[in-house]
Amino acid sequence: MSDPKHTQKPWLVKPDSIDVFDKYGYTICEVYKGKEGIANRRLIAAAPDMMAALDRILEKFDDDESIQGHCICDARAAIAKAKGGEE
């Protein structure tokens, strides 16, 4: 599968909106209202930063066979899921 590019960060949330926005103010997604929706908006908005952090972790610890190695497998799985691949 090709690696489609996501909207570049930052992704933002505004207190008076149910949307997640890009840096230009365009809506990336709309999330349901309520406490769970607020938490989901924050999680979605943090996704590009989490992806970048996981990429940095893999660059540094990719060949580590210790306990971090298991975390690397989890990081790979999360990145694959985010990119539309196998979990």
FENUR-V882893 format. One record per residue. N is the residue number from 1. OMEGA is omega in degrees with one decimal (NA if undefined). Layout:
BEGIN
n:omega
N:OMEGA
N:OMEGA
END
This chain:
BEGIN
n:omega
1:177.3
2:-177.1
3:179.5
4:-179.1
5:176.6
6:176.3
7:-177.2
8:178.5
9:5.4
10:169.0
11:-170.2
12:171.2
13:177.1
14:-175.4
15:-175.3
16:-175.2
17:174.7
18:-177.2
19:167.1
20:-172.5
21:169.5
22:-175.1
23:178.9
24:179.7
25:177.3
26:-178.4
27:173.5
28:176.9
29:176.8
30:-176.5
31:178.7
32:179.1
33:178.5
34:-177.5
35:179.4
36:178.2
37:178.3
38:178.7
39:178.6
40:178.3
41:-180.0
42:179.5
43:179.4
44:-179.6
45:-179.7
46:-174.0
47:-179.8
48:178.6
49:178.4
50:178.4
51:179.1
52:179.2
53:178.1
54:176.8
55:178.9
56:178.1
57:-179.6
58:178.7
59:-174.9
60:-170.6
61:-171.8
62:-176.2
63:-176.8
64:-178.8
65:-178.9
66:-179.5
67:177.6
68:179.1
69:177.8
70:177.2
71:177.9
72:177.2
73:177.8
74:179.6
75:178.1
76:-179.5
77:179.6
78:178.7
79:178.6
80:178.0
81:-179.6
82:-178.7
83:175.3
84:179.2
85:179.0
86:175.5
87:NA
END
